[in-house]
Amino acid sequence: MIKRKVMRKSFLAVVLLLCQGLLSWGQGMMNLEDCRRLAMENNKALKMADMQLKTAQEKKKEAFTKYLPSIDAMGMYFRNQKEINLLAEDARLPIFTFDGTTYQPNVVVGADGVPVVGPDGSPVFSEFALLPKEAMSVDMRNVGVLQVGLVQPVYMGGKIRAYNQLAGLSEQLAESGYALELEQVIEQTDEAYWQVVSLVNREKLAEKYVGTLENFNQNMTALYKEGMVTKADLLSVSVRLNQAEMALLRVKNGLGLARMALNRICGLPVDTVFVLQEEDLNQLALPEKMELEQVYSNRPEIHSLSLATDIYRRKERIARSEYLPSIALSANYLAMTPSFFDGISNKLNGMWSVGVGVRAPVFHWGASRKSVRSARAETELMNLKLEEAKEMIELQVNQAQFKVEEAMRKLEVAEANLSKADENLKYANLGFEEGTIPVLNVLEAQTAWLEAHTGQIDARIELKLCEVYLKKAYGVLSK
């Protein structure tokens, strides 16, 4: 019996340990860096930006191949219905003799020594050479052609160089777009994270407030039974307790929704529950104040617009290259059957050829000039957008700095209010115990205590978010 009891207790202990391990695994702890990492790994927009970057890198490699010669091969086969006959029937060619000076026709001479003529008035020849129809026939029913060509660009008006520069700028633009998307993902993650931290702290505060009211309600009930307080005082405490419980329920629901939002950003199932490592809300890591030129160099938006301006300048060069001639070398090898290089043969025979080609625009109704003007207008448009973006960033930096100063001032006021609310609640409880302060004053002191603690939490979270916004304004959020 003793052994069975010991074995049963050991088994229960093992089961409890396993359950505790599974529970702690299911509710793992995560900090801000963990949430950022998950968001970067699972964010669809960031993955699309990464794919755009890879596309730009491949296009840059493709643009470089325009400097290299291109080789193309072509093969064709035709099956024709008929062969080609140069003569409709056998031909008879008259024979001439050379007397040392001229060629004399071999004509029939009559008894009078006069050449005999036919009905059409032409002389009648005595000798002919036969040219058969088959000798002038070419079998073109099966035709094959093979061509291999090489083209090497020599000068294209600067177009190839401009295309390569354009591809390089497009790659940098894609990198800047990825950096901008990364900042947005980090900003969204930080906002969702600190929102959850705020609601977790408010939930703890609300639970503490409800616990305080429950104890107060129990004390009031005991005092009411002894006839030391009125029914109205007891009901006031009960009403305040119900309001606190409703407020706690709203905080819990808000926390659940905030956790779902954070899970969505991190790419986790919305019903996942994990414990956040609540970082020190008093710790603040504000970046050093930066000059505007340094901010401009950090911001991916300015980098993107600068690259876009350079891209449109390259497009101007491409449009201008349409004015200039293009020169290319070519080499070809052509083989065909039947071939006509050494008589008519059914064998595959060919020849090679080399050449140089020059193409120069002469007159196109001013189309190239208009395209250059259009590209120049687009460049000016991007310059204006760049200047506008700098003005907006300057305003954003000033606003972020002002918000940080305002949030720090709010936190100072909240800390002062907190100490006063704690002291006020302490004296209210003492006064109630001594019978010098009514119940309503105690409830007001408890409410003021709750508002002071809530204001402190909100001020700390606001300061944390202002830190995030300031880093984003400086362009150092993802660094």
C-alpha positions as CSV (number, residue, x, y, z in Angstrom):
1,M,0.0,0.0,0.0
2,I,2.8,2.4,0.9
3,K,4.6,1.7,-2.4
4,R,1.4,2.3,-4.4
5,K,0.9,5.6,-2.6
6,V,4.5,6.7,-3.3
7,M,4.1,5.7,-7.0
8,R,0.8,7.5,-7.3
9,K,2.3,10.7,-5.8
10,S,5.4,10.4,-8.1
11,F,3.1,10.0,-11.2
12,L,1.0,13.0,-10.2
13,A,4.2,15.1,-9.7
14,V,5.5,14.2,-13.2
15,V,2.1,15.1,-14.7
16,L,2.0,18.4,-13.0
17,L,5.6,19.2,-14.1
18,L,4.7,18.3,-17.7
19,C,1.5,20.5,-17.6
20,Q,3.5,23.4,-16.2
21,G,6.1,23.0,-19.0
22,L,3.5,22.9,-21.7
23,L,1.7,25.9,-20.2
24,S,5.0,27.9,-20.0
25,W,5.8,26.9,-23.6
26,G,2.3,28.0,-24.8
27,Q,2.7,31.3,-23.1
28,G,6.3,32.1,-24.0
29,M,7.8,35.5,-23.2
30,M,8.6,38.0,-26.0
31,N,10.2,41.4,-26.0
32,L,10.1,44.2,-28.5
33,E,13.0,42.9,-30.6
34,D,11.3,39.5,-30.9
35,C,8.1,41.2,-32.2
36,R,10.1,43.3,-34.6
37,R,11.9,40.2,-35.9
38,L,8.7,38.2,-36.4
39,A,7.1,41.2,-38.1
40,M,10.0,41.6,-40.5
41,E,9.9,37.8,-41.3
42,N,6.2,37.7,-41.9
43,N,5.2,41.1,-43.3
44,K,3.8,40.7,-46.9
45,A,4.6,44.3,-47.9
46,L,8.2,43.8,-46.8
47,K,8.5,40.6,-48.8
48,M,7.1,42.4,-51.9
49,A,9.7,45.1,-51.4
50,D,12.4,42.4,-51.2
51,M,11.1,40.9,-54.4
52,Q,11.2,44.3,-56.1
53,L,14.8,44.6,-55.0
54,K,15.7,41.2,-56.5
55,T,13.9,42.2,-59.7
56,A,15.9,45.4,-59.9
57,Q,19.2,43.5,-59.3
58,E,18.4,41.1,-62.2
59,K,17.5,43.9,-64.5
60,K,20.8,45.6,-63.7
61,K,22.6,42.4,-64.8
62,E,20.4,42.2,-67.9
63,A,21.3,45.8,-68.8
64,F,25.0,45.0,-68.7
65,T,24.5,42.4,-71.4
66,K,23.7,45.2,-73.9
67,Y,27.4,45.9,-74.1
68,L,28.2,42.4,-75.3
69,P,27.7,40.9,-78.8
70,S,24.5,39.1,-79.5
71,I,24.4,35.8,-81.4
72,D,21.2,34.6,-83.1
73,A,20.5,31.5,-85.1
74,M,17.6,30.8,-87.5
75,G,16.6,27.7,-89.3
76,M,13.7,27.2,-91.8
77,Y,12.3,24.4,-93.8
78,F,9.9,24.8,-96.7
79,R,7.9,22.1,-98.6
80,N,6.8,23.5,-101.9
81,Q,4.3,21.9,-104.2
82,K,6.2,22.2,-107.5
83,E,9.8,22.4,-108.8
84,I,11.0,25.4,-110.8
85,N,11.3,24.9,-114.7
86,L,13.1,27.7,-116.5
87,L,11.9,26.3,-119.9
88,A,8.5,25.1,-120.8
89,E,9.9,22.6,-123.3
90,D,13.1,21.5,-124.9
91,A,14.9,24.3,-126.7
92,R,16.9,24.2,-129.9
93,L,19.6,26.8,-130.3
94,P,21.1,27.7,-133.7
95,I,24.8,27.1,-134.3
96,F,27.1,29.8,-135.6
97,T,30.6,29.3,-137.1
98,F,33.5,31.7,-136.7
99,D,35.3,32.6,-139.9
100,G,38.1,34.4,-138.2
101,T,36.4,37.7,-138.1
102,T,32.7,37.3,-137.3
103,Y,30.3,34.6,-136.4
104,Q,28.3,33.3,-139.4
105,P,25.0,31.5,-139.0
106,N,24.8,28.0,-140.5
107,V,21.8,28.6,-142.7
108,V,20.3,26.6,-145.6
109,V,21.3,28.1,-148.9
110,G,19.2,27.7,-152.0
111,A,20.4,26.8,-155.5
112,D,20.6,30.5,-156.3
113,G,23.0,30.9,-153.4
114,V,20.4,32.9,-151.4
115,P,19.7,31.8,-147.8
116,V,16.3,30.1,-147.4
117,V,13.8,31.9,-145.2
118,G,10.9,30.6,-143.4
119,P,7.2,31.8,-143.5
120,D,8.0,34.4,-140.8
121,G,10.9,35.8,-142.8
122,S,13.7,34.5,-140.5
123,P,16.5,32.3,-142.0
124,V,16.3,28.6,-141.8
125,F,19.3,27.1,-139.9
126,S,20.8,23.9,-141.0
127,E,22.3,22.9,-137.5
128,F,20.9,23.3,-134.0
129,A,22.1,22.7,-130.4
130,L,19.6,20.9,-128.2
131,L,18.9,22.4,-124.7
132,P,16.6,19.9,-122.8
133,K,14.0,21.1,-120.4
134,E,15.4,18.9,-117.6
135,A,18.7,20.8,-117.7
136,M,17.0,24.0,-116.7
137,S,14.9,22.6,-113.9
138,V,15.5,23.2,-110.2
139,D,14.0,21.0,-107.5
140,M,12.7,23.5,-105.0
141,R,10.2,21.3,-103.4
142,N,12.4,20.8,-100.3
143,V,14.2,24.0,-99.2
144,G,16.2,24.4,-96.0
145,V,17.9,27.6,-94.8
146,L,20.3,28.0,-91.8
147,Q,21.6,31.4,-90.7
148,V,23.9,32.3,-87.7
149,G,24.4,36.0,-87.1
150,L,26.5,38.1,-84.6
151,V,25.9,41.8,-83.9
152,Q,28.2,43.9,-81.8
153,P,27.1,47.4,-80.9
154,V,29.8,50.0,-81.4
155,Y,28.0,53.3,-80.7
156,M,24.3,53.8,-79.9
157,G,24.3,57.5,-79.1
158,G,25.0,56.8,-75.4
159,K,21.8,54.8,-75.0
160,I,23.4,51.6,-73.7
161,R,25.4,53.5,-71.0
162,A,22.3,55.4,-70.0
163,Y,20.3,52.2,-69.7
164,N,23.0,50.7,-67.4
165,Q,23.1,53.8,-65.2
166,L,19.3,53.7,-65.2
167,A,19.3,50.0,-64.0
168,G,21.8,50.8,-61.3
169,L,19.7,53.7,-60.0
170,S,16.6,51.5,-60.1
171,E,18.4,49.0,-57.9
172,Q,19.2,51.7,-55.4
173,L,15.6,53.0,-55.6
174,A,14.4,49.5,-54.7
175,E,16.8,49.3,-51.8
176,S,15.5,52.7,-50.6
177,G,11.9,51.4,-51.0
178,Y,12.8,48.4,-48.9
179,A,14.3,50.6,-46.2
180,L,11.1,52.8,-46.2
181,E,8.9,49.7,-45.9
182,L,11.1,48.4,-43.1
183,E,10.7,51.6,-41.1
184,Q,6.9,51.4,-41.5
185,V,6.8,47.8,-40.3
186,I,8.9,48.7,-37.3
187,E,6.7,51.7,-36.5
188,Q,3.6,49.6,-36.7
189,T,5.1,46.9,-34.5
190,D,6.3,49.4,-31.9
191,E,2.9,51.0,-31.8
192,A,1.1,47.7,-31.3
193,Y,3.6,46.5,-28.8
194,W,3.4,49.6,-26.6
195,Q,-0.4,49.5,-26.9
196,V,-0.4,46.0,-25.4
197,V,2.0,47.0,-22.7
198,S,-0.2,50.0,-21.9
199,L,-3.3,47.9,-21.6
200,V,-1.5,45.2,-19.6
201,N,-0.5,47.9,-17.0
202,R,-4.0,49.4,-17.1
203,E,-5.5,45.9,-16.5
204,K,-3.3,45.4,-13.5
205,L,-4.3,48.8,-12.2
206,A,-8.0,48.1,-12.8
207,E,-7.7,44.8,-11.0
208,K,-6.1,46.5,-8.1
209,Y,-8.8,49.2,-8.1
210,V,-11.5,46.6,-8.2
211,G,-9.8,44.7,-5.3
212,T,-9.6,47.9,-3.3
213,L,-13.3,48.5,-3.9
214,E,-14.3,45.0,-3.0
215,N,-12.5,45.2,0.3
216,F,-14.1,48.6,0.9
217,N,-17.5,47.2,0.0
218,Q,-17.0,44.3,2.5
219,N,-16.1,46.8,5.2
220,M,-19.0,49.0,4.4
221,T,-21.4,46.0,4.5
222,A,-20.1,45.1,8.0
223,L,-20.4,48.7,9.1
224,Y,-24.0,48.8,7.7
225,K,-25.0,45.7,9.6
226,E,-23.7,47.4,12.8
227,G,-25.7,50.5,11.9
228,M,-22.6,52.7,11.6
229,V,-23.2,53.8,7.9
230,T,-26.3,54.4,5.9
231,K,-27.9,52.4,3.1
232,A,-27.0,55.2,0.7
233,D,-23.3,55.0,1.6
234,L,-23.4,51.2,1.0
235,L,-25.2,51.7,-2.4
236,S,-22.7,54.3,-3.5
237,V,-19.8,51.9,-2.9
238,S,-21.7,49.1,-4.7
239,V,-22.3,51.3,-7.7
240,R,-18.7,52.4,-7.8
241,L,-17.7,48.7,-7.7
242,N,-19.9,47.8,-10.6
243,Q,-18.5,50.7,-12.6
244,A,-15.0,49.6,-11.8
245,E,-15.8,46.0,-12.9
246,M,-17.3,47.3,-16.2
247,A,-14.1,49.4,-16.7
248,L,-12.0,46.3,-16.0
249,L,-14.1,44.3,-18.6
250,R,-13.5,47.0,-21.2
251,V,-9.8,47.0,-20.5
252,K,-9.7,43.2,-20.9
253,N,-11.6,43.3,-24.2
254,G,-9.3,46.1,-25.4
255,L,-6.3,44.1,-24.4
256,G,-7.6,41.1,-26.3
257,L,-8.1,43.2,-29.5
258,A,-4.6,44.8,-29.1
259,R,-3.0,41.3,-28.8
260,M,-4.8,40.3,-31.9
261,A,-3.5,43.3,-33.8
262,L,0.1,42.6,-32.6
263,N,-0.3,38.9,-33.6
264,R,-1.4,39.9,-37.1
265,I,1.6,42.2,-37.5
266,C,3.9,39.5,-36.2
267,G,2.4,36.9,-38.5
268,L,1.0,34.7,-35.7
269,P,-2.4,33.2,-35.3
270,V,-4.7,35.9,-33.8
271,D,-5.6,33.7,-30.8
272,T,-1.9,33.3,-29.8
273,V,-1.3,34.4,-26.2
274,F,2.2,35.2,-25.1
275,V,3.6,37.2,-22.2
276,L,5.3,40.5,-23.2
277,Q,8.5,41.4,-21.5
278,E,7.4,44.8,-20.2
279,E,10.4,47.0,-20.6
280,D,11.2,49.8,-18.3
281,L,8.9,52.6,-19.2
282,N,11.1,55.1,-17.4
283,Q,14.1,54.2,-19.6
284,L,14.2,56.5,-22.6
285,A,16.8,56.3,-25.5
286,L,16.3,59.6,-27.4
287,P,18.7,60.1,-30.3
288,E,20.9,63.2,-30.3
289,K,19.6,66.2,-32.0
290,M,20.5,66.2,-35.7
291,E,21.0,68.9,-38.3
292,L,18.5,68.9,-41.2
293,E,21.1,67.9,-43.8
294,Q,22.0,64.8,-41.7
295,V,18.3,64.0,-41.4
296,Y,17.9,64.3,-45.2
297,S,20.7,61.9,-45.7
298,N,19.1,59.4,-43.3
299,R,15.5,59.6,-44.6
300,P,14.7,56.9,-47.3
301,E,12.1,59.2,-48.8
302,I,14.7,61.8,-49.7
303,H,17.0,59.1,-51.0
304,S,14.2,57.7,-53.2
305,L,13.2,61.1,-54.6
306,S,16.9,62.0,-55.3
307,L,17.3,58.7,-57.2
308,A,14.0,59.3,-59.1
309,T,15.4,62.7,-60.2
310,D,18.6,61.0,-61.4
311,I,16.5,58.4,-63.2
312,Y,14.6,61.0,-65.1
313,R,17.9,62.7,-66.0
314,R,19.1,59.4,-67.6
315,K,15.8,59.3,-69.5
316,E,16.6,62.7,-70.9
317,R,19.9,61.2,-72.2
318,I,18.0,58.2,-73.7
319,A,15.6,60.6,-75.4
320,R,18.5,62.7,-76.7
321,S,20.3,59.6,-78.1
322,E,17.5,59.3,-80.6
323,Y,19.1,62.3,-82.4
324,L,22.5,60.5,-82.8
325,P,23.5,57.8,-85.2
326,S,23.9,54.2,-84.2
327,I,26.8,52.0,-85.4
328,A,27.0,48.2,-85.2
329,L,29.2,45.4,-86.6
330,S,27.6,42.3,-87.9
331,A,28.9,38.8,-89.0
332,N,26.7,36.2,-90.6
333,Y,26.9,32.7,-92.0
334,L,24.1,31.6,-94.4
335,A,23.7,28.0,-95.6
336,M,20.8,26.7,-97.7
337,T,19.8,23.7,-99.8
338,P,19.4,23.7,-102.8
339,S,22.4,26.0,-103.2
340,F,23.4,28.1,-106.2
341,F,27.1,28.9,-105.3
342,D,28.7,26.3,-107.6
343,G,25.9,25.5,-110.0
344,I,22.7,24.0,-108.8
345,S,23.2,21.5,-106.0
346,N,20.9,19.8,-103.5
347,K,23.7,19.8,-100.9
348,L,23.7,22.2,-97.9
349,N,26.2,24.9,-98.8
350,G,26.8,28.3,-97.4
351,M,28.9,31.5,-97.1
352,W,29.9,34.0,-94.5
353,S,29.6,37.8,-94.6
354,V,30.8,40.7,-92.4
355,G,29.6,44.2,-92.4
356,V,29.0,47.5,-90.6
357,G,25.7,49.2,-90.3
358,V,25.0,52.9,-89.6
359,R,21.6,54.3,-88.7
360,A,21.0,58.0,-88.5
361,P,17.7,59.8,-88.0
362,V,16.9,62.3,-90.7
363,F,13.3,63.6,-90.2
364,H,10.6,62.4,-87.8
365,W,8.5,65.5,-87.4
366,G,10.4,66.6,-84.3
367,A,9.4,63.5,-82.3
368,S,12.8,63.1,-80.6
369,R,12.8,66.8,-79.6
370,K,9.4,66.5,-78.1
371,S,10.4,63.4,-76.1
372,V,13.5,65.3,-74.7
373,R,11.2,68.1,-73.6
374,S,8.8,65.7,-72.0
375,A,11.7,64.0,-70.1
376,R,13.1,67.3,-69.0
377,A,9.6,68.4,-67.6
378,E,9.4,65.1,-65.7
379,T,12.8,65.8,-64.2
380,E,11.7,69.3,-63.1
381,L,8.6,67.7,-61.6
382,M,10.7,65.3,-59.5
383,N,12.9,68.2,-58.3
384,L,9.8,70.0,-57.1
385,K,8.6,66.9,-55.3
386,L,12.0,66.6,-53.7
387,E,11.9,70.2,-52.4
388,E,8.4,69.6,-51.1
389,A,9.4,66.4,-49.3
390,K,12.3,68.3,-47.6
391,E,9.9,70.9,-46.3
392,M,7.5,68.3,-45.0
393,I,10.4,66.4,-43.3
394,E,11.6,69.6,-41.6
395,L,8.0,70.2,-40.3
396,Q,7.8,66.5,-39.2
397,V,11.1,66.8,-37.3
398,N,10.1,69.9,-35.5
399,Q,6.7,68.4,-34.6
400,A,8.4,65.2,-33.3
401,Q,10.8,67.2,-31.1
402,F,7.9,69.3,-29.8
403,K,5.9,66.2,-29.0
404,V,8.8,64.7,-27.1
405,E,9.2,67.8,-24.9
406,E,5.4,67.9,-24.4
407,A,5.3,64.2,-23.4
408,M,8.1,64.7,-20.9
409,R,6.3,67.6,-19.4
410,K,3.1,65.5,-19.2
411,L,5.1,62.7,-17.4
412,E,6.4,65.2,-14.9
413,V,2.9,66.5,-14.2
414,A,1.6,62.9,-14.0
415,E,4.3,61.9,-11.5
416,A,3.5,64.9,-9.3
417,N,-0.3,64.1,-9.5
418,L,0.5,60.5,-8.6
419,S,2.3,61.3,-5.4
420,K,-0.5,63.8,-4.4
421,A,-3.2,61.2,-5.2
422,D,-1.4,58.5,-3.1
423,E,-1.2,60.9,-0.2
424,N,-4.8,62.0,-0.6
425,L,-6.0,58.4,-0.6
426,K,-3.9,57.7,2.5
427,Y,-5.4,60.6,4.5
428,A,-8.9,59.8,3.2
429,N,-8.7,56.2,4.5
430,L,-7.4,57.5,7.8
431,G,-10.1,60.1,8.1
432,F,-12.8,57.5,7.2
433,E,-11.5,55.1,9.9
434,E,-11.6,58.0,12.4
435,G,-15.0,59.0,11.2
436,T,-14.1,62.5,10.1
437,I,-14.5,61.9,6.4
438,P,-17.6,60.7,4.6
439,V,-17.8,57.8,2.2
440,L,-18.1,60.0,-0.9
441,N,-14.8,61.7,-0.1
442,V,-13.1,58.3,0.1
443,L,-14.6,57.2,-3.2
444,E,-13.5,60.5,-4.8
445,A,-10.0,59.9,-3.4
446,Q,-10.0,56.4,-4.9
447,T,-11.1,57.7,-8.3
448,A,-8.4,60.4,-8.2
449,W,-5.9,57.7,-7.3
450,L,-7.0,55.6,-10.3
451,E,-6.9,58.6,-12.7
452,A,-3.4,59.6,-11.5
453,H,-2.0,56.1,-12.0
454,T,-3.8,55.8,-15.4
455,G,-2.4,59.2,-16.4
456,Q,1.1,58.1,-15.4
457,I,0.8,54.9,-17.6
458,D,-0.5,57.0,-20.5
459,A,2.2,59.6,-20.2
460,R,5.0,56.9,-20.1
461,I,3.5,55.1,-23.1
462,E,3.1,58.4,-25.0
463,L,6.7,59.2,-24.3
464,K,7.8,55.8,-25.6
465,L,5.8,56.4,-28.8
466,C,7.2,59.9,-29.2
467,E,10.6,58.3,-29.0
468,V,9.6,56.0,-31.9
469,Y,8.2,58.9,-33.9
470,L,11.3,61.0,-33.3
471,K,13.6,58.2,-34.4
472,K,11.5,57.8,-37.5
473,A,11.7,61.5,-38.2
474,Y,15.5,61.4,-37.9
475,G,15.6,58.3,-40.1
476,V,17.3,56.1,-37.5
477,L,14.4,53.9,-36.5
478,S,15.7,50.8,-38.2
479,K,19.3,51.4,-37.3
